Amino acid sequence: MLFSKKKSKKDEGRRRSVNKSGVYDVINFILGLCIIISTFVIFTDRVKYEKVFTAVFLFAAAMNICMGVKYFKRDEKLKAIVLTLAGIFLVAMTVLTLFAFW
């Protein structure tokens, strides 16, 4: 009896929500690959591909907002708020680089 685990509703709910978050993980994986590929393109010739900075900021904003939604659905509100604010900041950086480079 000492080693038996008691399962609470909170643990079962968290386990269920982790299994449902696989879609968000796939989206983040794809966005992460896009960010890495875009960064390598920028490193090849920064002056020629300076407009790709806009895409990098856009992908990063989408990734942060997607993670914010994931944590919001898990009822981890503080993480969701911080990630959403970071996503909004990156959207602002996207707009700034859009006006600066285009």
SULRAKA-V533165 format. One record per residue. N is the residue number from 0. RES is the residue in one small letter. SS is DSSP state (H for helix, E for strand, L for the rest). PSI is psi in whole degrees, 0 to 359 (none if undefined). Layout:
n: {N;N}
res: {RES;RES}
ss: {SS;SS}
psi: {PSI;PSI}
This chain:
n: {0;1;2;3;4;5;6;7;8;9;10;11;12;13;14;15;16;17;18;19;20;21;22;23;24;25;26;27;28;29;30;31;32;33;34;35;36;37;38;39;40;41;42;43;44;45;46;47;48;49;50;51;52;53;54;55;56;57;58;59;60;61;62;63;64;65;66;67;68;69;70;71;72;73;74;75;76;77;78;79;80;81;82;83;84;85;86;87;88;89;90;91;92;93;94;95;96;97;98;99;100;101}
res: {m;l;f;s;k;k;k;s;k;k;d;e;g;r;r;r;s;v;n;k;s;g;v;y;d;v;i;n;f;i;l;g;l;c;i;i;i;s;t;f;v;i;f;t;d;r;v;k;y;e;k;v;f;t;a;v;f;l;f;a;a;a;m;n;i;c;m;g;v;k;y;f;k;r;d;e;k;l;k;a;i;v;l;t;l;a;g;i;f;l;v;a;m;t;v;l;t;l;f;a;f;w}
ss: {L;L;L;L;L;L;L;L;H;H;H;H;H;H;H;H;H;H;H;H;L;H;H;H;H;H;H;H;H;H;H;H;H;H;H;H;H;H;H;H;H;H;H;H;L;L;L;L;L;L;L;H;H;H;H;H;H;H;H;H;H;H;H;H;H;H;H;H;H;H;H;H;H;L;L;L;H;H;H;H;H;H;H;H;H;H;H;H;H;H;H;H;H;H;H;H;H;H;H;H;H;L}
psi: {335;326;4;143;133;127;120;168;328;318;318;321;320;318;320;319;331;320;327;347;10;329;318;325;321;318;316;325;315;316;323;318;320;320;317;315;318;323;320;323;318;320;337;315;99;321;318;322;35;339;347;341;323;317;321;314;323;316;319;322;316;322;316;319;322;317;325;319;320;312;332;319;337;1;34;81;321;315;320;318;315;315;324;320;321;321;320;320;318;330;319;320;326;315;318;315;331;315;330;321;348;none}
